[in-house]
Amino acid sequence: MTQQNFDVIVLGAGAAGLMLAAHAGQRGRSVLVLEKANKVGKKILMSGGGKCNFTNLYVEPDNYISHNPHFVKSALSRYTQWDFIGLVSDYHVEYEERKHGQLFTTKGSKHILNLLLDQCTKTQQVNIETDHEVTHVCQLDNNSFQVTTNRGVFFGQSLVIASGGLSIPTLGGSGIGYDIAKQFGHHIYPTRAGLVPFTFSDYIKDLAIRLSGNALDVTLSHPLKSFTEALLFTHRGLSGPSALQVSNYWQHGESLTINFFPTLDLVKIFQDKKCEQPKVLLRTILSTYTTKSITHELQQIFWLQEAETAIGQISDQRLIEIAKQLHTFAVKPSGTEGYRTAEVTLGGVDTTEVSSKTMESNKVKGLFFIGEILDVTGHLGGFNFQWAWSSAAAAAEYV
């Protein structure tokens, strides 16, 4: 069992933890990073399908969900997406812009992880240790912190909780950070899975199974927020960007609304076709805008009785009714896939008890919280990584 002293002890070698270690090391602070898993940065490596959506061109406070929405403004304004893009460019990491300003590496997430590790290494102030299970944390009479793990006892002037949330436990997600926060008197907002696919127990489940692998651009709406992005049918339910985004707002028991053709005015299209091509079938019209398999399933739900009826023989009132249903179809998820596949954890440490400037606890001097452990959750699209970079950079100036 080893026993060592450091200026800063960081719990968690993910995006936020490594970023803070690099910045604090550059200030000349001796830093120990303790990671529970056998490797560092596991979530970085798997993110974005292995390509790491490391930030977004259009980062705004409105891209974040928190009980204290103003909290993110200070950190995001002091270390911006342009700062991280500059770092990526300095390392000649190739990247590309995708929809909605999302930036992905072109040659793999490992380049982002290697960048962070190099930043840590070149300061010669950062020591990163894996396979450390934290068993006890306490603050001593001299206000320093003692961290006990299965492999040693460590002492630090500052303690940084960068342990992430509960999402994807196979990659190291755990509740240790929340336990430590509670131990020091912090309020924790209830946690739940975010950016996660929906599951169903009614006929939508069977529909999704039949359409598994098909996707189309829809507007998926919750009373608080709507997103117009791809909806993916899976053998478990509904996924894709629109579903993941809305999952951050959905509560158990609530219904959602799908507009299957958000860019079209179906009433006008039907009326025009009725005049121009009165013998055409509805499925033939809609098949020009989506796949035949999706059109077939929509037909089963919305106009089965008129499946073989030419549009000219369908009343205007009935066509308006079908169009309205396709634009405002209500579905009620039975749940989500949970933390097993969730990209983030909603809820967390109450940010009214943390300095937005320094990320330091207002209750315990020397205790800091950064990244996902806080009650800050970004939309899909690189916003959670940007919060990791920004919150870590903010805290690194003060640890």
KOLRO-379125 format. One line per 10 residues: number of its first residue (from 0); their letters; for each residue x negated, y negated, z of N, C-alpha, C, O. Coordinates in steps of 0.2 Angstrom, whole numbers. Atoms other than C-alpha are relative to their C-alpha. Layout:
<sites>
NUM	a	X Y Z X Y Z X Y Z X Y Z | ...
</sites>
This chain:
<sites>
0	mtqqnfdviv	-4 6 0 0 0 0 -4 -6 0 -9 -7 4 | 4 6 0 -7 -17 -5 3 -5 3 9 -5 5 | -3 6 -3 -5 -33 3 -4 -6 -2 -10 -7 -2 | 4 5 4 -9 -49 -7 4 -7 1 10 -7 3 | -3 7 -1 -5 -68 -6 0 -3 -7 -5 -3 -11 | -1 4 6 1 -79 -21 3 -6 2 7 -7 7 | -3 6 0 7 -96 -24 8 1 -1 12 -1 2 | -7 -1 3 23 -89 -33 1 7 -1 -3 11 -4 | -2 -7 2 31 -72 -33 7 -1 -4 12 -4 -2 | -6 0 4 44 -69 -47 2 7 0 -1 12 -1
10	lgagaaglml	-3 -6 0 56 -55 -46 4 1 -7 9 -3 -8 | -3 -1 7 60 -49 -64 -5 -2 -6 -7 -8 -6 | 4 1 6 49 -48 -80 4 0 -6 2 3 -11 | -4 1 6 62 -53 -92 -2 -7 -3 -7 -10 -2 | 1 7 4 64 -69 -103 -2 -5 5 -7 -9 4 | 1 6 -4 66 -81 -89 -6 1 5 -10 -4 6 | 6 -1 -4 53 -73 -77 -7 -1 -3 -11 -4 0 | 7 1 4 39 -72 -90 -1 -7 -2 -7 -10 -2 | 0 7 2 43 -90 -96 -3 -4 6 -7 -8 5 | 2 4 -6 41 -97 -78 -7 2 2 -11 -2 3
20	aahagqrgrs	6 -2 -2 26 -87 -75 -6 -3 -4 -11 -6 -2 | 5 4 4 17 -94 -90 0 -7 1 -6 -10 2 | 0 8 -2 22 -112 -86 -3 -1 6 -7 -6 7 | 3 1 -6 18 -110 -68 -8 1 0 -12 -2 3 | 7 -2 0 1 -102 -72 -4 -6 -3 -10 -7 -2 | 3 6 4 -3 -117 -84 -1 -6 5 -5 -10 4 | 1 5 -5 -1 -128 -69 -5 2 6 -7 -2 10 | 5 -2 -4 -14 -118 -60 2 4 6 -1 5 11 | -3 -4 -6 -2 -108 -48 -2 7 -1 -1 10 -7 | 0 -8 0 -6 -90 -44 6 3 0 10 2 5
30	vlvlekankv	-7 -3 1 9 -80 -50 -1 8 0 -5 11 -3 | -1 -7 0 14 -62 -46 7 1 -3 12 -1 0 | -6 -2 3 28 -55 -57 1 7 2 -3 12 0 | -1 -7 -2 36 -39 -50 6 2 -4 12 -1 -4 | -6 -3 4 47 -29 -62 1 7 2 -3 11 4 | -2 -6 -2 57 -14 -57 -1 6 -5 -3 11 -3 | 0 -5 6 57 -5 -74 -8 2 -1 -12 -1 2 | 6 -2 2 42 4 -81 -4 -4 -5 -10 -4 -7 | 2 4 5 40 -9 -95 3 -7 1 8 -8 4 | -3 7 0 42 -28 -96 4 -2 -6 3 1 -11
40	gkkilmsggg	-3 3 6 54 -37 -107 5 5 -4 5 4 -10 | -3 -5 3 65 -22 -111 6 -3 -4 8 -2 -10 | -6 3 3 81 -33 -115 -2 -5 -6 1 -5 -11 | 3 4 6 70 -45 -126 -1 5 -6 1 3 -11 | 1 -4 5 65 -30 -136 6 3 -4 6 4 -10 | -6 -3 3 82 -23 -139 5 -5 -3 10 -4 -6 | -5 5 2 91 -40 -142 0 -1 -7 -5 -1 -11 | -1 2 7 98 -45 -158 -1 6 -5 -4 5 -11 | 1 -6 4 97 -27 -165 -8 1 -1 -10 3 -6 | 7 0 1 78 -28 -162 -3 -6 -3 -9 -6 -4
50	kcnftnlyve	3 6 3 76 -45 -170 0 -6 4 -3 -11 2 | 0 5 -5 79 -56 -155 2 -7 -2 -2 -10 -6 | -3 7 1 90 -71 -157 -2 -5 5 2 -6 10 | 4 4 -6 78 -82 -147 3 -7 1 1 -9 7 | -4 6 -2 88 -98 -148 5 -2 -6 6 2 -10 | -5 2 5 100 -108 -158 -2 -8 -2 -4 -12 2 | 2 6 2 98 -124 -168 5 -6 3 3 -11 3 | -5 5 -2 114 -132 -161 2 1 8 7 3 9 | -1 -1 -7 112 -130 -142 3 -6 3 1 -12 3 | -4 5 -4 125 -140 -132 2 2 7 3 8 7
60	pdnyishnph	-3 -3 -6 131 -139 -114 7 3 -1 8 8 3 | -6 -4 1 148 -134 -121 -1 7 -2 4 11 -2 | 1 -7 2 140 -118 -127 -1 5 6 -2 11 6 | 2 -3 -7 139 -113 -108 7 0 4 11 -4 4 | -5 -1 -5 152 -106 -96 -2 0 7 -7 4 9 | 2 1 -7 150 -111 -78 6 -3 4 10 -7 2 | -4 4 -4 161 -116 -63 -2 -7 1 2 -11 3 | 3 7 -1 150 -131 -63 -3 -2 -6 -9 -2 -7 | 3 1 7 148 -136 -81 -5 -5 -1 -9 -4 -6 | 5 5 1 137 -151 -79 -7 3 2 -12 -1 0
70	fvksalsryt	7 -3 -3 123 -140 -71 -5 1 -5 -11 -1 -4 | 5 -2 5 115 -135 -87 -3 -6 -4 -8 -5 -7 | 2 6 4 113 -153 -94 -8 -2 1 -11 -3 -4 | 6 2 -2 97 -157 -85 -6 4 -3 -10 2 -7 | 5 -4 2 87 -142 -89 0 1 -8 -6 1 -11 | -1 -1 7 93 -140 -107 -3 -6 -4 -6 -6 -9 | 3 6 3 88 -158 -111 -8 -1 1 -11 -5 -3 | 8 1 -1 70 -157 -104 -4 6 -3 -10 4 -5 | 3 -5 4 66 -140 -112 5 2 -5 9 6 -4 | -5 -1 5 75 -140 -128 -1 6 -5 -7 9 -5
80	qwdfiglvsd	1 -5 5 77 -127 -142 -6 -2 -5 -9 3 -7 | 5 2 4 65 -137 -152 -7 1 3 -12 2 0 | 6 -1 -3 52 -135 -139 -2 8 -1 -8 9 -2 | 2 -7 1 53 -116 -140 -1 2 -7 -5 6 -9 | 2 -1 7 54 -116 -159 -7 -2 -2 -10 1 -6 | 7 2 1 38 -126 -158 -5 5 2 -10 7 -1 | 4 -6 -3 30 -112 -147 0 6 -5 -5 9 -6 | 0 -5 4 36 -99 -159 -4 -1 -7 -7 3 -9 | 3 2 6 29 -109 -174 -8 0 1 -12 2 -3 | 7 0 -2 12 -111 -165 -3 7 0 -9 8 -2
90	yhveyeerkh	2 -7 0 11 -92 -164 1 4 -7 0 10 -8 | -2 -3 7 16 -90 -183 4 6 0 4 10 -4 | -6 -5 0 31 -79 -178 5 -2 -6 8 -7 -5 | -4 1 6 41 -78 -194 7 1 3 9 6 6 | -7 -1 -2 60 -81 -191 4 -3 -6 2 -6 -11 | -5 3 5 76 -85 -201 6 -2 4 7 -1 9 | -7 2 -3 92 -94 -198 5 4 -3 6 5 -9 | -6 -3 2 108 -85 -199 6 -4 1 5 -10 3 | -6 4 -1 126 -91 -197 0 -3 7 -3 -1 12 | -1 4 -7 130 -104 -184 -6 -2 3 -7 -3 9
100	gqlfttkgsk	6 2 -3 112 -109 -182 -4 5 4 -9 3 8 | 4 -5 -3 106 -93 -175 -7 1 -3 -7 2 -9 | 7 -1 2 87 -90 -176 -2 7 2 -2 8 8 | 2 -7 -1 81 -72 -177 -8 1 -3 -9 -2 -8 | 6 -2 3 63 -65 -179 1 4 -6 6 7 -7 | -1 -4 6 61 -57 -196 -4 7 1 -3 11 -3 | 4 -6 -1 48 -44 -190 0 3 7 -4 7 8 | -1 -4 -6 54 -39 -173 0 -4 6 -4 -9 7 | -1 3 -7 58 -44 -155 -7 0 3 -9 -4 8 | 7 -1 -3 40 -38 -150 -4 -7 0 -8 -8 4
110	hilnllldqc	4 6 1 33 -54 -157 2 -6 5 -2 -10 7 | -2 5 -6 43 -65 -144 -3 2 6 -5 -2 10 | 3 -3 -6 38 -53 -130 -8 -1 0 -10 -4 5 | 7 1 0 20 -54 -135 -2 -7 0 -7 -8 4 | 2 8 -1 20 -73 -136 0 -1 7 -4 -5 10 | 0 2 -7 26 -74 -118 -5 3 4 -8 0 8 | 6 -3 -4 13 -61 -112 -6 -3 -1 -10 -4 3 | 7 3 1 -1 -70 -121 0 -7 4 -5 -9 6 | 0 7 -4 5 -87 -113 -2 2 7 -5 -2 11 | 2 -2 -7 4 -78 -96 -7 2 1 -11 0 5
120	tktqqvniet	7 -2 0 -13 -70 -100 -5 -5 0 -10 -5 4 | 5 5 1 -22 -85 -106 -1 -5 6 -6 -8 6 | 1 4 -5 -19 -94 -90 -5 3 6 -8 -1 10 | 3 -3 -5 -28 -81 -80 2 -1 7 -2 0 12 | -3 1 -6 -17 -85 -66 6 5 2 9 5 7 | -6 -4 0 -3 -72 -69 -1 7 1 -5 10 -4 | 0 -8 -1 -2 -54 -62 7 3 -1 11 1 3 | -7 -3 1 12 -44 -69 0 8 2 -5 11 0 | 0 -7 -3 16 -27 -60 7 3 -2 12 0 0 | -6 -4 2 29 -14 -66 1 5 5 -3 6 10
130	dhevthvcql	-1 -5 -5 37 0 -56 0 -2 7 -2 2 11 | 0 3 -7 40 -11 -41 8 0 2 11 -4 -1 | -7 0 -2 57 -7 -32 -1 -5 7 -4 -3 12 | 0 5 -6 60 -22 -20 4 3 6 10 5 5 | -3 -3 -5 65 -15 -3 2 -5 6 7 -4 10 | -2 5 -5 65 -30 8 -3 -7 -2 -9 -8 -4 | 3 7 1 63 -49 7 2 -4 6 7 -4 9 | -2 5 -6 62 -62 21 -5 -6 0 -10 -6 -4 | 4 6 -1 56 -79 25 -4 -1 6 0 0 11 | 4 0 -6 42 -81 38 0 -7 3 3 -12 0
140	dnnsfqvttn	0 7 -4 40 -95 51 -3 -5 -4 -2 -11 -3 | 3 5 3 28 -104 40 3 -2 -7 0 -5 -11 | -4 2 6 42 -105 26 -3 4 -6 0 3 -11 | 2 -4 6 32 -93 15 5 6 0 8 8 5 | -5 -6 1 41 -77 8 -4 6 1 -10 7 -2 | 3 -7 0 37 -59 12 4 5 -5 10 5 -3 | -4 -4 4 42 -47 -2 -3 7 1 -9 8 0 | 2 -7 -1 41 -28 2 2 4 -6 8 4 -7 | -2 -5 5 41 -15 -12 -2 7 1 -5 8 7 | 2 -7 -1 39 3 -14 -8 1 0 -10 7 1
150	rgvffgqslv	7 -1 1 21 0 -18 -5 -6 4 -11 -6 2 | 4 5 -3 15 -15 -7 4 -5 4 10 -6 3 | -2 5 -3 18 -30 3 -3 -7 -2 -9 -7 -3 | 3 6 4 16 -47 -5 3 -7 3 9 -7 6 | -2 6 -3 17 -65 1 -1 -6 -5 -6 -6 -9 | 0 6 4 21 -81 -8 3 -6 3 8 -6 7 | -3 6 -2 24 -99 -5 7 -1 -3 12 -4 0 | -6 1 4 38 -99 -18 3 7 -2 -1 11 -4 | -3 -6 2 50 -85 -22 5 -2 -6 10 -5 -5 | -5 1 5 59 -85 -39 4 6 -2 1 11 -3
160	iasgglsipt	-5 -5 2 74 -74 -43 1 0 -7 5 -5 -9 | -1 0 7 73 -70 -61 2 7 -2 0 10 -7 | -2 -7 1 81 -52 -60 6 1 -4 7 7 -5 | -5 -1 5 95 -55 -72 6 2 4 7 2 10 | -6 -2 -2 112 -48 -70 1 8 0 -4 11 1 | -1 -7 -1 121 -31 -70 1 3 -7 2 9 -7 | -1 -3 7 122 -29 -89 -5 5 -2 -11 4 0 | 5 -5 2 114 -14 -97 -4 3 5 -10 1 4 | 4 -3 -5 108 -5 -82 -6 4 -2 -11 5 1 | 5 -4 3 98 7 -93 -7 -4 -1 -12 -1 -2
170	lggsgigydi	6 4 2 86 -8 -97 -2 -4 6 -6 -8 6 | 3 3 -7 84 -13 -78 5 -4 3 3 -7 8 | -5 4 -4 100 -23 -74 2 3 6 3 9 7 | -2 -3 -6 104 -22 -56 2 -6 4 2 -12 2 | -3 5 -4 112 -32 -42 -5 -3 6 -3 -6 10 | 5 2 -5 96 -35 -32 0 -8 1 -1 -10 7 | 0 7 -1 96 -54 -35 6 -3 3 5 -7 7 | -6 2 -4 114 -56 -29 -1 1 7 1 -3 11 | 1 -2 -7 109 -47 -13 -4 -4 3 -3 -6 9 | 4 5 -3 95 -58 -10 3 -7 1 2 -10 6
180	akqfghhiyp	-3 7 -1 105 -74 -13 5 0 5 5 -5 9 | -4 0 -6 118 -68 -1 -3 0 6 -1 -3 11 | 4 0 -6 105 -64 12 -2 -7 2 -2 -8 8 | 2 7 -2 100 -82 11 5 -5 0 4 -11 0 | -5 4 -1 117 -88 13 4 -4 -6 8 -8 -6 | -3 3 6 122 -92 -5 6 3 -2 7 9 -1 | -6 -3 2 139 -90 -12 -1 3 -7 -4 0 -11 | 0 -4 7 141 -78 -27 7 0 -3 12 3 0 | -6 -1 4 155 -80 -40 1 7 -2 -4 10 -4 | 0 -7 2 162 -63 -44 -2 1 -7 -2 -3 -11
190	traglvpftf	3 -1 6 153 -55 -58 4 5 -4 8 9 -1 | -3 -5 4 160 -46 -73 -4 0 -7 -8 -4 -8 | 3 -1 6 154 -40 -90 2 -5 -5 8 -7 -6 | -1 5 5 152 -53 -104 -3 1 -6 -8 6 -6 | 2 -2 6 149 -53 -122 0 8 -1 -5 11 -3 | -1 -7 -1 156 -36 -122 6 2 -5 11 -1 -5 | -6 -2 4 168 -26 -134 6 2 4 5 4 10 | -6 -2 -3 186 -23 -130 2 7 -1 1 10 -6 | -3 -7 1 194 -6 -127 8 -1 0 11 -5 3 | -8 0 0 213 -1 -130 2 7 2 -1 12 1
200	sdyikdlair	-3 -6 -2 224 12 -124 7 1 -4 10 7 -3 | -6 -1 4 239 9 -136 -1 2 -7 -7 4 -8 | 1 -2 7 241 11 -154 -6 -3 -4 -8 -1 -9 | 6 4 3 227 -2 -158 -6 5 1 -10 4 -3 | 6 -5 0 215 12 -152 0 4 -6 -6 5 -9 | -1 -5 6 221 24 -165 -2 -4 -7 -5 -2 -11 | 2 4 6 220 10 -178 -7 -2 -1 -10 -1 -6 | 7 1 0 203 5 -173 -5 6 -2 -10 5 -5 | 4 -6 1 197 23 -174 0 1 -8 -5 3 -11 | -1 -1 7 204 24 -192 -4 -5 -4 -6 -3 -9
210	lsgnaldvtl	3 5 4 196 8 -197 -8 -1 2 -11 -5 0 | 7 1 -2 179 11 -188 -5 -1 -5 -5 3 -10 | 5 2 4 165 3 -196 2 -6 -5 -2 -9 -8 | -2 6 4 176 -10 -206 0 -6 4 1 -6 10 | 0 6 -3 175 -28 -202 3 -6 -5 3 -5 -11 | -2 6 4 183 -45 -208 0 -6 5 0 -5 11 | 0 7 -4 182 -63 -203 7 -2 2 11 -2 -2 | -6 2 -2 196 -68 -192 0 -5 5 -6 -7 7 | 0 5 -6 201 -81 -179 3 4 6 9 6 6 | -2 -4 -6 202 -72 -162 1 -5 5 -3 -9 7
220	shplksftea	-2 5 -5 211 -83 -149 2 2 7 5 7 8 | -2 0 -7 212 -84 -130 3 -6 1 1 -11 -2 | -3 6 -2 222 -97 -122 -5 -6 1 -4 -12 0 | 5 5 -1 206 -106 -117 -5 -1 -6 -8 -7 -6 | 5 0 5 195 -103 -133 2 4 -6 5 10 -5 | -1 -4 6 196 -97 -151 -7 0 -4 -11 -5 -3 | 6 0 4 182 -91 -162 2 3 -7 5 8 -7 | -1 -3 7 182 -88 -181 -7 3 -2 -11 0 -4 | 6 -3 2 169 -75 -184 2 8 -2 8 9 -2 | -1 -7 2 168 -56 -189 3 4 6 1 3 11
230	llfthrglsg	-3 -4 -5 179 -44 -180 -1 7 -3 0 9 -9 | 3 -7 2 172 -26 -181 5 5 4 6 5 10 | -4 -6 -3 183 -10 -178 -5 5 2 -9 7 -2 | 4 -6 -2 175 4 -168 4 5 2 10 5 3 | -4 -6 -3 180 21 -162 2 -1 7 6 3 10 | -3 1 -7 183 13 -145 4 -6 0 8 -7 5 | -4 6 0 191 -3 -150 -2 -6 -4 -3 -4 -10 | 2 6 4 187 -21 -156 -7 -3 2 -8 -4 8 | 7 3 -1 169 -28 -157 -1 -5 -5 3 -8 -8 | 2 6 5 159 -40 -168 0 -6 4 3 -7 10
240	psalqvsnyw	1 7 -3 155 -58 -164 6 -3 3 6 -6 9 | -6 3 -3 173 -64 -162 2 3 6 4 0 11 | -2 -3 -6 177 -51 -149 -4 -1 6 -2 -2 11 | 5 1 -5 161 -53 -140 1 -7 3 1 -8 9 | 0 7 -2 163 -72 -139 7 -1 5 6 -4 10 | -6 1 -3 181 -71 -133 0 4 7 4 2 12 | 0 -4 -6 177 -57 -120 -3 -5 6 -1 -3 12 | 3 4 -5 168 -71 -110 6 -4 4 5 -6 10 | -5 3 -2 185 -79 -107 6 4 3 10 2 7 | -6 -5 -1 197 -64 -106 0 3 7 -5 4 10
250	qhgesltinf	-1 -3 -7 204 -58 -89 5 6 -1 9 6 -6 | -4 -6 1 212 -41 -87 7 -1 0 10 -5 5 | -7 1 1 230 -41 -92 2 -5 -5 8 -6 -6 | -2 5 5 229 -55 -104 0 3 -7 -3 8 -9 | -1 -2 8 234 -54 -123 -4 -5 -4 -6 -10 -1 | 4 4 4 224 -61 -137 4 0 -7 8 4 -8 | -4 1 6 230 -67 -154 -5 1 -6 -11 -3 -6 | 4 0 6 222 -62 -171 3 -3 -6 9 -2 -8 | -1 2 7 223 -72 -187 -4 3 -5 -10 2 -5 | 4 -4 5 218 -60 -200 -2 -3 -6 -7 -1 -9
260	fptldlvkif	2 4 6 217 -73 -214 0 -7 2 4 -11 0 | 0 7 -3 212 -89 -205 -1 -5 -5 0 -11 -4 | 1 5 5 206 -98 -221 6 0 -5 5 -4 -10 | -5 0 5 222 -94 -231 7 -2 3 8 -2 9 | -7 1 -2 240 -100 -231 4 5 -3 6 4 -9 | -3 -6 3 248 -84 -234 8 -2 -2 10 1 -7 | -7 2 2 266 -92 -235 -1 -3 -7 3 -1 -12 | 1 3 7 260 -102 -250 -2 5 -5 0 5 -11 | 3 -5 5 250 -88 -258 6 5 -2 7 7 -8 | -6 -5 1 266 -76 -256 5 -4 -5 7 -1 -10
270	qdkkceqpkv	-5 4 4 277 -90 -264 -2 -1 -7 2 0 -12 | 3 1 7 265 -93 -278 1 6 -4 2 6 -10 | 0 -6 3 264 -75 -282 7 3 -2 8 6 -7 | -7 -2 1 282 -72 -281 3 -3 -7 7 0 -10 | -2 4 6 284 -85 -295 -4 3 -6 -2 4 -12 | 4 -1 5 269 -80 -305 -1 8 -2 -1 9 -8 | 1 -7 1 268 -61 -303 5 4 4 4 7 9 | -5 -3 -4 285 -55 -296 0 7 1 3 10 5 | 0 -7 -1 281 -37 -299 -6 3 4 -6 9 5 | 6 -2 -3 265 -37 -289 2 3 8 7 0 10
280	llrtilstyt	-2 -2 -7 265 -28 -272 -4 -4 5 -10 -6 3 | 4 4 -5 259 -36 -256 -7 2 2 -11 -1 2 | 7 -3 -1 245 -24 -253 -5 -2 -5 -11 -2 -4 | 5 2 6 238 -28 -270 -2 -7 1 -8 -9 -1 | 2 7 -1 238 -47 -266 -5 0 6 -10 -3 5 | 4 0 -6 230 -44 -249 -7 3 -1 -12 2 2 | 6 -4 1 217 -32 -255 -5 -4 -4 -11 -2 -4 | 6 4 3 208 -46 -265 -3 -4 6 -9 -7 4 | 3 4 -5 204 -54 -248 -3 5 6 -7 2 10 | 3 -5 -4 199 -38 -238 0 7 -3 2 8 -8
290	tksithelqq	0 -7 2 196 -20 -239 7 4 -1 11 2 2 | -6 -4 1 209 -8 -246 2 4 7 8 5 8 | -2 -4 -6 208 2 -230 3 -4 6 8 -2 9 | -3 5 -5 211 -13 -219 7 -2 -2 12 -2 2 | -7 1 2 226 -18 -230 5 5 1 10 4 3 | -4 -6 -1 233 -1 -229 3 0 7 9 1 8 | -2 0 -7 233 -2 -210 5 -6 2 9 -5 6 | -4 6 -1 240 -19 -210 7 1 -3 12 -1 0 | -6 -2 3 254 -13 -221 4 5 4 10 4 5 | -3 -5 -4 258 1 -209 4 -4 6 9 -2 9
300	ifwlqeaeta	-3 4 -6 261 -12 -195 5 -5 -2 10 -6 1 | -4 6 1 269 -27 -204 5 0 -6 10 -3 -5 | -5 0 5 278 -22 -220 1 7 -3 1 8 -9 | -1 -7 2 280 -3 -221 6 1 -4 6 4 -9 | -7 -1 4 298 -4 -227 -1 -3 -7 3 -1 -11 | 0 4 7 293 -16 -241 -7 3 -4 -9 -1 -9 | 6 -2 3 277 -6 -245 0 1 -8 -5 -1 -11 | 0 -1 8 283 -1 -263 5 -5 -3 7 -4 -9 | -4 5 2 294 -16 -265 -4 -6 -3 -8 -9 0 | 4 5 3 288 -29 -278 2 -7 4 7 -8 7
310	igqisdqrli	-1 6 -4 286 -46 -270 6 -4 -2 9 -8 2 | -5 4 2 299 -54 -281 7 3 3 12 -1 2 | -6 -3 -3 312 -42 -273 0 -1 8 5 1 11 | 0 1 -7 307 -48 -255 2 -7 1 0 -12 -2 | -3 7 -1 317 -63 -248 -6 -4 3 -11 -2 6 | 4 5 -2 308 -79 -244 -1 0 8 -7 0 10 | 0 -1 -7 312 -77 -226 -4 5 3 -8 5 8 | 4 -6 -2 305 -60 -224 -8 -1 -2 -12 1 2 | 7 2 2 289 -66 -233 -3 -5 5 -9 -4 7 | 3 4 -5 287 -80 -221 -1 3 7 -6 2 10
320	eiakqlhtfa	0 -4 -6 290 -68 -207 -7 4 0 -10 5 5 | 6 -4 1 276 -56 -213 -6 -4 0 -11 -3 4 | 6 5 0 264 -71 -216 -1 -2 7 -7 -2 10 | 1 2 -7 267 -77 -198 -3 5 4 -7 4 8 | 2 -6 -4 264 -60 -191 -8 1 -1 -12 3 3 | 7 -1 2 247 -59 -200 -4 -5 2 -10 -4 4 | 4 6 -3 242 -76 -194 0 0 8 -4 -3 11 | 0 1 -7 247 -73 -176 2 7 3 7 8 7 | -1 -6 -3 246 -55 -171 -3 1 7 -9 0 8 | 2 -1 -7 246 -51 -152 -3 7 1 0 12 -1
330	vkpsgtegyr	3 -6 -2 235 -38 -145 -2 0 7 -3 -6 10 | 2 0 -7 232 -33 -127 -5 5 2 -3 11 3 | 5 -5 -2 216 -25 -122 1 4 6 4 0 11 | -1 -3 -6 216 -12 -109 -6 -1 5 -6 -1 11 | 6 2 -3 198 -17 -104 -5 -1 -4 -4 -3 -10 | 6 1 4 181 -19 -110 -5 6 1 -3 11 5 | 5 -5 -1 166 -7 -112 -4 -1 6 -8 4 8 | 3 1 -6 159 -14 -96 -7 -2 -1 -10 -3 -6 | 7 2 0 141 -17 -91 -4 4 -4 -10 2 -6 | 4 -5 3 135 -2 -100 -2 -3 -7 -8 -2 -9
340	taevtlggvd	2 3 7 135 -12 -117 0 -8 0 -1 -11 -5 | -1 7 -1 138 -30 -110 -7 -3 -2 -12 -1 1 | 6 3 1 125 -42 -116 -2 -5 5 -8 -7 7 | 1 5 -6 127 -54 -101 5 2 6 9 6 5 | -4 0 -6 134 -55 -84 3 -6 2 0 -11 3 | -3 6 -2 147 -68 -80 0 -1 7 0 4 11 | 0 1 -7 148 -76 -63 -7 0 3 -12 -1 -1 | 7 0 -3 133 -76 -51 -1 -6 5 4 -8 8 | 2 5 -6 124 -89 -39 4 -6 -2 3 -9 -7 | -4 6 0 135 -104 -36 -5 -6 -1 -9 -7 3
350	ttevssktme	5 5 2 126 -118 -45 0 -7 4 -4 -11 4 | -1 6 -4 133 -132 -33 -5 1 6 -6 -4 9 | 5 -1 -5 120 -124 -21 -7 0 -2 -11 2 2 | 7 0 3 105 -126 -32 -1 -6 -4 4 -9 -7 | 2 6 3 96 -141 -39 0 1 -7 -3 5 -10 | 0 0 7 100 -144 -57 -7 -2 -3 -9 -1 -9 | 6 2 3 83 -152 -59 -6 5 1 -10 6 -3 | 5 -4 -2 72 -140 -50 1 8 0 -3 12 0 | -2 -6 -1 82 -124 -49 -1 3 7 -1 9 8 | 1 -2 -7 78 -123 -31 6 0 4 10 -4 4
360	snkvkglffi	-6 0 -4 90 -118 -18 1 -6 5 -4 -9 7 | -1 6 -5 98 -132 -8 0 2 7 1 -2 12 | -1 -3 -7 99 -120 7 -7 2 3 -8 2 9 | 7 -3 -3 81 -112 8 -5 -3 -5 -6 -2 -11 | 5 3 4 66 -122 3 -5 6 -3 -7 10 1 | 5 -5 3 54 -112 -9 4 5 -4 0 9 -7 | -4 -5 4 68 -101 -16 3 -3 -6 7 -8 -6 | -2 2 6 72 -103 -34 4 5 -4 3 11 -3 | -4 -5 4 85 -95 -46 0 -3 -7 1 -9 -9 | 0 2 7 83 -95 -65 3 6 -4 4 11 -2
370	geildvtghl	-2 -5 5 91 -87 -80 7 3 2 11 -1 5 | -7 -3 -1 106 -75 -79 3 1 7 9 2 8 | -2 -1 -7 107 -73 -60 4 -6 2 9 -5 6 | -4 6 -1 115 -91 -60 7 1 -3 7 5 -8 | -7 0 3 133 -94 -64 0 -4 -6 3 -9 -6 | 0 3 6 129 -99 -81 -1 5 -6 -5 9 -5 | 0 -5 6 133 -89 -97 1 -3 -6 6 -7 -7 | 0 3 6 130 -94 -114 5 4 -5 6 10 -4 | -3 -4 6 140 -90 -130 -5 4 -3 -11 4 -2 | 4 -4 4 134 -77 -142 -4 -5 -5 -1 -10 -8
380	ggfnfqwaws	4 4 6 120 -84 -154 -6 -3 2 -9 -8 -1 | 6 3 -2 104 -87 -144 0 -5 6 -5 -7 8 | -1 5 -5 111 -98 -131 -2 3 7 -5 -1 11 | 2 -3 -7 107 -86 -116 -7 0 0 -10 -1 6 | 7 0 0 89 -85 -121 -2 -7 1 -7 -8 5 | 2 7 -1 88 -104 -122 1 -2 7 -3 -6 10 | -1 2 -7 95 -105 -105 -6 3 4 -8 0 9 | 6 -3 -3 81 -93 -99 -6 -4 -1 -9 -6 4 | 6 4 1 68 -104 -107 1 -6 4 -4 -9 7 | -1 6 -3 75 -120 -101 0 0 8 -3 -4 11
390	saaaaaeyv	0 0 -7 79 -115 -83 -7 2 3 -9 -1 8 | 7 -2 -3 62 -107 -81 -5 -6 -1 -9 -7 4 | 4 6 1 53 -122 -88 1 -5 5 -4 -8 8 | -1 5 -5 62 -133 -76 -3 2 7 -6 -2 10 | 3 -3 -6 58 -122 -61 -7 0 1 -10 -1 6 | 7 -1 0 40 -120 -66 -4 -6 2 -9 -6 4 | 4 6 -2 36 -138 -63 0 -1 8 -3 -6 10 | -1 1 -7 41 -136 -44 -2 6 4 -2 5 10 | 2 -6 -5 36 -119 -38 -7 -1 2 -9 4 6
</sites>
